[in-house]
Amino acid sequence: MKTGSEILAVLEYMEKEKGILRSDMIQTIAEAIRSAAVKSINAGYDIRVEINPKTGNLKAWAILEVVDSVSDPQAQIHVSKAKELNPSVDIGDVIEKEVDPAFLGRIAAQGARQAITQGIRHFEREKLYEDFKGSIGDIVSGIVRHQDSGNIYVELGKSEAVLPYRERIPGEEYMSGDRIRCLLLKIEQTSHGPEIILSRSQGRFVRRLLEIEVTEIADGTVEIYAMAREPGYRTKVAVRSLDPKVDAVGSCVGTRGVRIRSIVKELGGEKIDVIRYSIDPIEFLQEALHPAIPRNIRVDEINRQISFEVGEDDLAVAIGKRGLNARLTSRLMNWKLDIKKAESEKERHLNRKIQQATAGLNNIPGVSDGLAQRLVACGFTDIDVFDGVFPEDLEDAGFSTEESRLILENIKNIKNF
């Protein structure tokens, strides 16, 4: 059983280091000892336990029924002995008899230690949750203490939080002692107690940084309509102003870009595109893809798909590295995008000639669209080109014997007609 000095040390530590009230801990420890003693094979008494909050000293009393014939010494006391403790008691009353705490036994002591440990963990969980539940979704600042398996452990005041590998920004590295800002994502209950989970990869992290840095967002003048993020690479933010006199994009960027540069620096150089939101999907697309210019835009409202073309010089910008820009734009707008390269004037002229040649050959009896396209691809653009052409020539170009015979016979019939 814990001595008074041991109990006092626990009380002082929990009060100072964990912020748990001494009165709450006393109640927990006393109940743990009482419960363990009652269950102990060496006790069996109904016990009341008190702990002195100043000294940590423990006192215990057995609660006994006053009877004239004792059948259970652990639950009953003879009336004559009870009157020695309290002359006013009578048969049927309940009396408390002080016992030596050591009498509670070794098994009771072990059970008490386990129960006290569980009680302390319970208080720690409750205290941790109470301290941080109001900060879920906010940005917190702490000190990096150590890393393990890619997870970063961060000191937040008297508590420790974890930045899991999956919630880190790719490429970022931290050393012990570095100060770090994160989004307090959630508090998870684990087998080891509550765990504070941090994040730097969530879109909400960028949103909170904008709310902190841009006063117009904080006061509701400018609204973040939508956001799409690829952590470590790029974030697209669509904003709109609820005050026609306020420029939403300019407010976020700041004078000479000072506001947005501050956030980019916090994100380790991640690019941030601030885009003016428009209810018109075409205008929204044009803003989101700038400086690439979409052309020949076709909007499918039913399937929420936008098809468009971009010039050859704009194609790489519109699609982005590994398709990132197109993917983020699609997520930001919540529309599927179908991007194609616009034809140059030379390509359009060539395609028109191919279409005309195909249409001309398609007039030959027995020559289908597919067959006509194959002939044009081989350089047979009109019937005059077939002069001096033999079936073997067409076969060498990839046509079957039957196709070659049919084509030349029909062309001969047209010319002889």
Stockholm file with secondary structure:
# STOCKHOLM 1.0

chainA/1-417         MKTGSEILAVLEYMEKEKGILRSDMIQTIAEAIRSAAVKSINAGYDIRVEINPKTGNLKAWAILEVVDSVSDPQAQIHVSKAKELNPSVDIGDVIEKEVDPAFLGRIAAQGARQAITQGIRHFEREKLYEDFKGSIGDIVSGIVRHQDSGNIYVELGKSEAVLPYRERIPGEEYMSGDRIRCLLLKIEQTSHGPEIILSRSQGRFVRRLLEIEVTEIADGTVEIYAMAREPGYRTKVAVRSLDPKVDAVGSCVGTRGVRIRSIVKELGGEKIDVIRYSIDPIEFLQEALHPAIPRNIRVDEINRQISFEVGEDDLAVAIGKRGLNARLTSRLMNWKLDIKKAESEKERHLNRKIQQATAGLNNIPGVSDGLAQRLVACGFTDIDVFDGVFPEDLEDAGFSTEESRLILENIKNIKNF
#=GR chainA/1-417 SS CCCHHHHHHHHHHHHHHSCCCHHHHHHHHHHHHHHHHHHSTTCCSEEEEEECTTTCCEEEEEEEEEESSCSCTTTEEEHHHHHHHCTTCCTTCEEEEEECGGGGCHHHHHHHHHHHHHHHHHHHHHHHHHHHGGGTTSEEEEEEEEEETTEEEEEETTEEEEECGGGSCTTCCCCTTCEEEEEEEEEEEETTEEEEEEESSSHHHHHHHHHHHCHHHHTTSEEEEEEEEETTTEEEEEEEESSTTSCHHHHHHCGGGHHHHHHHHHTTSCEEEEEECCSSHHHHHHHHHTTSCCEEEEEETTTTEEEEEECHHHHHHHHCGGGHHHHHHHHHHTCEEEEEECCCHHHHHHHHHHHHHHHHHTTSTTCCHHHHHHHHHTTCCSGGGGTTCCHHHHHHTTCCHHHHHHHHHHHHHHHHC
#=GC SS_cons         CCCHHHHHHHHHHHHHHSCCCHHHHHHHHHHHHHHHHHHSTTCCSEEEEEECTTTCCEEEEEEEEEESSCSCTTTEEEHHHHHHHCTTCCTTCEEEEEECGGGGCHHHHHHHHHHHHHHHHHHHHHHHHHHHGGGTTSEEEEEEEEEETTEEEEEETTEEEEECGGGSCTTCCCCTTCEEEEEEEEEEEETTEEEEEEESSSHHHHHHHHHHHCHHHHTTSEEEEEEEEETTTEEEEEEEESSTTSCHHHHHHCGGGHHHHHHHHHTTSCEEEEEECCSSHHHHHHHHHTTSCCEEEEEETTTTEEEEEECHHHHHHHHCGGGHHHHHHHHHHTCEEEEEECCCHHHHHHHHHHHHHHHHHTTSTTCCHHHHHHHHHTTCCSGGGGTTCCHHHHHHTTCCHHHHHHHHHHHHHHHHC
//
